[in-house]
Amino acid sequence: IFQHIPKTAGTTLSFIITRYFDGQDVYHIRNLQQMKGPAYSSYFGSMEDFINQTPVVRNRFRCIIGHMPFGIHRYLDNPFRYIAFVRDPVERVISQFGQYLRMVIGGELDGDPIPLEQFLESRSRVLNNHQTRFLSGLNFTSYSPNECYEKALENINRYFSLVGVAERFDESLMLLSKIFQWPDVTYVKENIGTHQPSIADIDPATVERIRDANEYDTRLHLHAISLLDDKMRLQGKSFKRDLNRFKRKQALNQFGYNFKAQLWTRLRHLFFEVRKSNP
Protein backbone atom coordinates (compact mmCIF):
# COMPACT_ATOMS: atom_id res chain seq x y z
CA ILE A 1 0.00 0.00 0.00
CA PHE A 2 1.61 3.26 -1.12
CA GLN A 3 0.00 6.07 0.83
CA HIS A 4 0.73 9.02 -1.43
CA ILE A 5 0.78 12.20 0.64
CA PRO A 6 0.30 15.10 -1.81
CA LYS A 7 3.41 17.03 -2.90
CA THR A 8 5.98 14.55 -1.52
CA ALA A 9 7.50 13.26 -4.81
CA GLY A 10 4.78 10.61 -4.96
CA THR A 11 4.11 10.81 -8.69
CA THR A 12 7.67 9.82 -9.53
CA LEU A 13 7.58 7.08 -6.91
CA SER A 14 4.25 5.75 -8.18
CA PHE A 15 5.70 5.13 -11.64
CA ILE A 16 8.62 3.25 -10.06
CA ILE A 17 6.37 1.08 -7.90
CA THR A 18 3.97 0.12 -10.70
CA ARG A 19 6.96 -1.01 -12.75
CA TYR A 20 6.90 -4.17 -10.63
CA PHE A 21 3.19 -5.01 -10.88
CA ASP A 22 0.90 -6.02 -13.72
CA GLY A 23 -1.72 -3.37 -14.41
CA GLN A 24 -4.53 -5.72 -13.41
CA ASP A 25 -2.94 -6.11 -9.95
CA VAL A 26 -2.94 -2.38 -9.17
CA TYR A 27 -5.84 -0.34 -7.79
CA HIS A 28 -5.43 3.44 -7.96
CA ILE A 29 -7.29 5.45 -5.31
CA ARG A 30 -8.22 8.36 -7.53
CA ASN A 31 -10.91 10.96 -6.89
CA LEU A 32 -12.81 12.80 -9.61
CA GLN A 33 -10.83 16.02 -9.12
CA GLN A 34 -7.64 14.09 -9.92
CA MET A 35 -8.81 12.75 -13.28
CA LYS A 36 -6.44 15.04 -15.19
CA GLY A 37 -3.46 13.60 -13.35
CA PRO A 38 -1.53 10.45 -14.26
CA ALA A 39 -3.29 7.08 -14.06
CA TYR A 40 -1.39 4.12 -12.65
CA SER A 41 -4.01 1.49 -13.47
CA SER A 42 -7.22 1.02 -15.43
CA TYR A 43 -8.73 -0.06 -12.09
CA PHE A 44 -9.40 3.09 -10.11
CA GLY A 45 -11.91 4.94 -8.00
CA SER A 46 -12.32 6.77 -4.73
CA MET A 47 -11.56 5.14 -1.40
CA GLU A 48 -15.30 4.65 -0.96
CA ASP A 49 -15.49 2.95 -4.36
CA PHE A 50 -12.77 0.54 -3.30
CA ILE A 51 -14.38 -0.21 0.06
CA ASN A 52 -17.70 -0.94 -1.67
CA GLN A 53 -16.14 -3.65 -3.83
CA THR A 54 -16.74 -7.25 -2.81
CA PRO A 55 -14.05 -8.86 -0.61
CA VAL A 56 -13.03 -11.07 -3.54
CA VAL A 57 -12.38 -8.03 -5.74
CA ARG A 58 -10.61 -6.03 -3.00
CA ASN A 59 -8.25 -8.88 -2.18
CA ARG A 60 -7.20 -9.68 -5.73
CA PHE A 61 -5.12 -6.49 -5.98
CA ARG A 62 -1.47 -6.77 -5.02
CA CYS A 63 -0.78 -3.03 -4.97
CA ILE A 64 -2.97 -0.15 -3.80
CA ILE A 65 -1.70 3.31 -4.53
CA GLY A 66 -2.97 6.87 -4.24
CA HIS A 67 -4.06 9.79 -2.07
CA MET A 68 -5.76 8.13 0.87
CA PRO A 69 -5.72 8.43 4.64
CA PHE A 70 -4.19 5.61 6.63
CA GLY A 71 -6.45 2.62 7.24
CA ILE A 72 -7.37 0.95 3.96
CA HIS A 73 -5.75 -2.27 5.20
CA ARG A 74 -8.82 -2.83 7.37
CA TYR A 75 -10.68 -3.87 4.22
CA LEU A 76 -8.07 -6.44 3.18
CA ASP A 77 -7.65 -10.06 4.24
CA ASN A 78 -4.20 -10.53 2.71
CA PRO A 79 -0.90 -9.58 4.39
CA PHE A 80 0.07 -5.99 3.66
CA ARG A 81 2.85 -3.45 4.06
CA TYR A 82 2.65 0.33 3.84
CA ILE A 83 5.13 2.80 2.41
CA ALA A 84 4.91 6.61 2.32
CA PHE A 85 7.16 9.62 1.84
CA VAL A 86 7.20 12.84 3.84
CA ARG A 87 8.67 16.25 3.10
CA ASP A 88 9.77 19.37 4.93
CA PRO A 89 6.39 21.01 5.64
CA VAL A 90 7.38 24.48 4.47
CA GLU A 91 8.56 23.10 1.12
CA ARG A 92 5.42 20.98 0.86
CA VAL A 93 3.07 23.90 1.51
CA ILE A 94 4.87 26.08 -1.02
CA SER A 95 4.65 23.23 -3.55
CA GLN A 96 0.92 22.98 -2.81
CA PHE A 97 0.65 26.69 -3.54
CA GLY A 98 2.55 26.17 -6.79
CA GLN A 99 0.09 23.49 -7.84
CA TYR A 100 -2.78 25.88 -7.11
CA LEU A 101 -1.15 28.55 -9.33
CA ARG A 102 -0.63 26.03 -12.11
CA MET A 103 -4.28 24.98 -12.00
CA VAL A 104 -5.53 28.59 -12.07
CA ILE A 105 -3.20 29.56 -14.92
CA GLY A 106 -4.15 26.38 -16.80
CA GLY A 107 -7.86 27.06 -16.44
CA GLU A 108 -8.55 24.08 -14.17
CA LEU A 109 -9.70 26.44 -11.41
CA ASP A 110 -11.85 29.54 -11.84
CA GLY A 111 -10.80 33.01 -10.77
CA ASP A 112 -7.58 34.95 -10.60
CA PRO A 113 -4.51 33.77 -8.67
CA ILE A 114 -4.36 34.87 -5.05
CA PRO A 115 -1.16 35.62 -3.11
CA LEU A 116 0.42 33.06 -0.83
CA GLU A 117 -0.77 34.78 2.36
CA GLN A 118 -4.40 34.63 1.20
CA PHE A 119 -3.91 31.06 0.04
CA LEU A 120 -2.80 30.10 3.55
CA GLU A 121 -6.10 31.42 4.88
CA SER A 122 -8.32 29.73 2.32
CA ARG A 123 -6.67 26.29 2.24
CA SER A 124 -6.04 25.80 5.94
CA ARG A 125 -6.99 22.10 6.04
CA VAL A 126 -4.33 20.89 3.60
CA LEU A 127 -1.75 23.30 5.00
CA ASN A 128 -2.06 22.44 8.68
CA ASN A 129 -0.12 19.28 9.65
CA HIS A 130 -1.52 17.50 6.59
CA GLN A 131 1.11 14.76 6.65
CA THR A 132 0.33 13.96 10.27
CA ARG A 133 -3.36 13.79 9.39
CA PHE A 134 -2.67 11.34 6.57
CA LEU A 135 -0.43 9.01 8.54
CA SER A 136 -2.58 8.99 11.68
CA GLY A 137 -5.82 8.16 9.92
CA LEU A 138 -7.56 10.29 12.55
CA ASN A 139 -9.71 13.39 12.19
CA PHE A 140 -8.17 16.52 13.73
CA THR A 141 -11.62 17.75 14.72
CA SER A 142 -12.15 14.70 16.94
CA TYR A 143 -8.60 14.28 18.25
CA SER A 144 -5.96 16.72 19.38
CA PRO A 145 -2.99 17.34 17.06
CA ASN A 146 -0.72 15.66 19.61
CA GLU A 147 -2.95 12.55 19.69
CA CYS A 148 -2.83 12.42 15.90
CA TYR A 149 0.94 12.77 15.95
CA GLU A 150 1.33 9.93 18.47
CA LYS A 151 -1.01 7.76 16.40
CA ALA A 152 1.03 8.51 13.27
CA LEU A 153 4.21 7.38 15.04
CA GLU A 154 2.44 4.23 16.24
CA ASN A 155 1.26 3.45 12.70
CA ILE A 156 4.73 4.00 11.27
CA ASN A 157 6.35 1.69 13.81
CA ARG A 158 3.72 -1.01 13.40
CA TYR A 159 2.73 -1.03 9.74
CA PHE A 160 5.30 0.71 7.54
CA SER A 161 8.20 -0.93 5.76
CA LEU A 162 9.55 2.53 5.01
CA VAL A 163 8.67 6.18 5.40
CA GLY A 164 10.97 7.83 2.90
CA VAL A 165 12.06 11.46 2.85
CA ALA A 166 11.51 13.52 -0.30
CA GLU A 167 14.68 15.59 0.23
CA ARG A 168 16.65 12.34 0.38
CA PHE A 169 14.86 10.64 -2.44
CA ASP A 170 17.74 8.55 -3.76
CA GLU A 171 18.66 7.16 -0.32
CA SER A 172 15.00 6.31 0.27
CA LEU A 173 14.73 4.61 -3.12
CA MET A 174 17.82 2.51 -2.47
CA LEU A 175 16.28 1.29 0.77
CA LEU A 176 13.04 0.42 -1.05
CA SER A 177 15.09 -1.44 -3.64
CA LYS A 178 16.69 -3.58 -0.94
CA ILE A 179 13.52 -4.08 1.13
CA PHE A 180 11.39 -5.23 -1.83
CA GLN A 181 14.15 -6.63 -4.04
CA TRP A 182 13.42 -4.18 -6.85
CA PRO A 183 16.53 -4.24 -9.06
CA ASP A 184 15.86 -1.05 -11.01
CA VAL A 185 14.62 2.11 -9.29
CA THR A 186 16.05 4.65 -11.72
CA TYR A 187 13.60 7.38 -12.64
CA VAL A 188 12.91 10.58 -14.46
CA LYS A 189 11.44 13.37 -12.38
CA GLU A 190 7.66 13.58 -12.73
CA ASN A 191 5.14 16.33 -11.88
CA ILE A 192 7.83 18.89 -11.08
CA GLY A 193 6.38 22.15 -9.82
CA THR A 194 7.28 25.20 -11.92
CA HIS A 195 5.06 27.93 -10.51
CA GLN A 196 5.87 28.05 -6.81
CA PRO A 197 8.18 30.74 -5.43
CA SER A 198 11.43 29.81 -3.74
CA ILE A 199 11.65 30.11 0.02
CA ALA A 200 14.27 32.84 -0.41
CA ASP A 201 11.67 35.03 -2.16
CA ILE A 202 9.01 34.64 0.54
CA ASP A 203 8.66 36.98 3.51
CA PRO A 204 10.41 35.29 6.47
CA ALA A 205 7.35 36.03 8.60
CA THR A 206 5.21 34.01 6.17
CA VAL A 207 7.69 31.13 6.25
CA GLU A 208 7.58 31.19 10.04
CA ARG A 209 3.79 31.24 9.93
CA ILE A 210 3.81 28.08 7.80
CA ARG A 211 6.27 26.43 10.16
CA ASP A 212 4.16 27.32 13.20
CA ALA A 213 1.02 25.89 11.57
CA ASN A 214 2.87 22.63 10.88
CA GLU A 215 4.57 21.91 14.19
CA TYR A 216 3.67 18.22 14.14
CA ASP A 217 4.59 17.77 10.48
CA THR A 218 8.00 19.25 11.32
CA ARG A 219 8.44 16.74 14.14
CA LEU A 220 7.23 13.93 11.88
CA HIS A 221 9.68 14.93 9.17
CA LEU A 222 12.60 14.92 11.61
CA HIS A 223 11.49 11.54 12.97
CA ALA A 224 11.40 10.10 9.43
CA ILE A 225 14.93 11.39 8.79
CA SER A 226 16.12 9.67 11.98
CA LEU A 227 14.47 6.39 10.95
CA LEU A 228 16.00 6.67 7.48
CA ASP A 229 19.48 7.13 8.95
CA ASP A 230 18.97 4.11 11.21
CA LYS A 231 17.90 1.90 8.30
CA MET A 232 20.87 3.05 6.22
CA ARG A 233 23.30 2.21 9.03
CA LEU A 234 21.80 -1.27 9.33
CA GLN A 235 22.61 -1.86 5.66
CA GLY A 236 26.33 -1.72 6.43
CA LYS A 237 29.24 -0.11 4.62
CA SER A 238 28.20 -1.46 1.22
CA PHE A 239 25.12 0.78 1.21
CA LYS A 240 27.12 3.95 0.59
CA ARG A 241 28.96 2.31 -2.29
CA ASP A 242 25.68 1.09 -3.82
CA LEU A 243 24.14 4.53 -3.32
CA ASN A 244 27.00 6.30 -5.10
CA ARG A 245 26.75 3.84 -7.98
CA PHE A 246 23.00 4.45 -8.20
CA LYS A 247 23.43 8.24 -8.20
CA ARG A 248 25.90 8.03 -11.09
CA LYS A 249 23.51 5.82 -13.03
CA GLN A 250 20.62 8.11 -12.19
CA ALA A 251 22.47 11.22 -13.37
CA LEU A 252 23.17 9.56 -16.74
CA ASN A 253 19.56 8.41 -16.97
CA GLN A 254 18.22 11.92 -16.34
CA PHE A 255 20.71 13.44 -18.77
CA GLY A 256 19.61 11.01 -21.49
CA TYR A 257 15.95 11.75 -20.84
CA ASN A 258 16.49 15.53 -20.93
CA PHE A 259 18.54 15.25 -24.14
CA LYS A 260 15.84 13.23 -25.90
CA ALA A 261 13.12 15.61 -24.72
CA GLN A 262 15.03 18.66 -25.99
CA LEU A 263 15.80 16.94 -29.30
CA TRP A 264 12.15 16.00 -29.80
CA THR A 265 11.03 19.56 -29.04
CA ARG A 266 13.47 20.97 -31.58
CA LEU A 267 12.43 18.45 -34.25
CA ARG A 268 8.77 19.30 -33.74
CA HIS A 269 9.55 23.02 -33.99
CA LEU A 270 11.54 22.42 -37.19
CA PHE A 271 8.72 20.32 -38.66
CA PHE A 272 6.12 23.04 -38.12
CA GLU A 273 8.45 25.72 -39.47
CA VAL A 274 8.91 23.69 -42.64
CA ARG A 275 5.17 23.21 -42.96
CA LYS A 276 4.58 26.94 -42.60
CA SER A 277 7.13 27.77 -45.29
CA ASN A 278 5.77 25.05 -47.64
CA PRO A 279 1.97 25.10 -47.29
Order of alpha helices (4+ residues) and beta strands (2+ residues): beta-alpha-beta-beta-alpha-alpha-beta-beta-alpha-alpha-alpha-alpha-alpha-beta-alpha-alpha-alpha-alpha
